[in-house]
Amino acid sequence: MSKVKITQIKSGIDRPLRQKKTLQALGFRKLNQSIELENTPQIAGMIRQVNHLLKVENI
């Protein structure tokens, strides 16, 4: 599987609870934090739900 590097570029404040929980499930704790994850279908779906808050790069 390929890896993706995702960076949170916008805050989860004033977002629906579902989007906040998705950010938390991806592993984000603070703004501008970067995480490298395997690009599984489950992770891709979570990224798609909050893609307006993230910057995604393929590794």
Buried (B, 14 or more C-beta within 10 A) or exposed (E): EEEBEBBBEEEBEEBEEEBBBBBEEBEBEEEEEEBEBEBEEEBEEBBEBBEEBBEEEEE
